[in-house]
């Protein structure tokens, strides 16, 4: 019993750390998917517009990412065929544990 009490703090710390890492990785993957879909939509629509931003917000909500805390930038604002489109989503994941 004494040995369990001594090691249980370390075990709980490791368990909570693994859970926090899993939550951060989940947010990262959801943000990457939202940026990818936003870039795809911007390439189809011809640059940054309301449909592109709505698609990014929709993808962030699907991934349970707080849309209000995410900063989205799409460059260029207008694009034509062959133009590279860049979507950047900045998000500060809140630490839960």
Number of C-alpha atoms within 10 A of each C-alpha: 5 7 7 9 9 10 10 12 11 10 12 11 12 12 11 13 13 12 14 16 12 12 16 17 13 15 20 16 13 19 25 17 16 25 26 17 18 30 25 18 20 28 21 13 15 18 25 23 14 10 14 24 20 12 19 25 22 17 22 22 15 11 17 13 20 15 15 8 11 17 11 16 15 20 15 16 13 15 17 13 8 7 12 13 21 19 21 18 16 11 17 11 15 10 9 9 8
